[in-house]
Amino acid sequence: MILNIFTILILFILIVFSTIQFFNILFRGYAPLISTNKNFIKKILEQNPIAKNSNVYELGCGFAWFLSEAEKKFKDAKYIGVEYSFLVCLLAKIRLLIIKSKIKIIKQNFLKIDLSDADMIYCYLIPDIMKKLSGKIQNECKPGTIIISYRFSLPHIKLKNTINFGKNRFYVYQL
Ligand SMILES: C[S@@+](CC[C@H](N)C(=O)[O-])C[C@H]1O[C@@H](n2cnc3c(N)ncnc32)[C@H](O)[C@@H]1O
């Protein structure tokens, strides 16, 4: 009996989550939840070390894998994940609590977040959002800010280099 109620509850949560995701992807142009491969993140961080006291943002952080890998390797920085989905935020916060992380997760549309103090930004989104994000970054971010984007480039910002793992490409920018 208890098992049945639990199964129904999980199914209900999954249906609500999928419906909201579907609505947001289709009508609001948000990126779907797909995580970056951890091995790629480790290699990206080897090539892009994070300086002490940096402010590092993961925009559309999902479960915040980029930030938690970065925090493991570079402890003296401030890590902020921004995610619009309530359920994903909740699961990310639980995961971070379990691993005793200091990463801060903000439940918000990242287009509404002030990025003026960012030293590094990581994102894995979709092309439509990249256009809006590019304008925001050019208006708000300070010179020197590093932006790393998985799979999709940022229009109108000069590319510093790309990092490729087979067909998987990361675009690196520095303002
Ligand atoms: C492709 S996933 C990437 C997740 C994570 N950054 C990673 O690389 O493992 C994109 C995430 O961005 C979130 N997202 C998309 N558009 C967003 C927006 N405008 N504001 C906040 N989060 C957003 C989605 O909910 C999803 O979790």
The ligand as an ORCA input file, in Angstrom:
! r2SCAN-3c Opt
* xyz 0 1
  C      21.563     21.583    -21.109
  S      21.188     21.804    -19.385
  C      22.808     22.068    -18.722
  C      22.902     21.738    -17.256
  C      24.288     21.979    -16.650
  N      24.723     23.344    -16.853
  C      25.308     21.041    -17.219
  O      26.045     21.477    -18.125
  O      25.412     19.909    -16.763
  C      20.459     23.441    -19.399
  C      19.836     23.850    -18.079
  O      19.550     25.238    -18.172
  C      18.311     25.500    -17.527
  N      17.838     26.763    -18.124
  C      17.549     26.959    -19.424
  N      17.213     28.231    -19.648
  C      17.310     28.869    -18.452
  C      17.091     30.213    -18.033
  N      16.740     31.171    -18.891
  N      17.287     30.518    -16.732
  C      17.673     29.559    -15.840
  N      17.883     28.263    -16.183
  C      17.702     27.920    -17.471
  C      17.477     24.253    -17.824
  O      16.467     24.072    -16.854
  C      18.530     23.154    -17.731
  O      18.635     22.651    -16.421
*
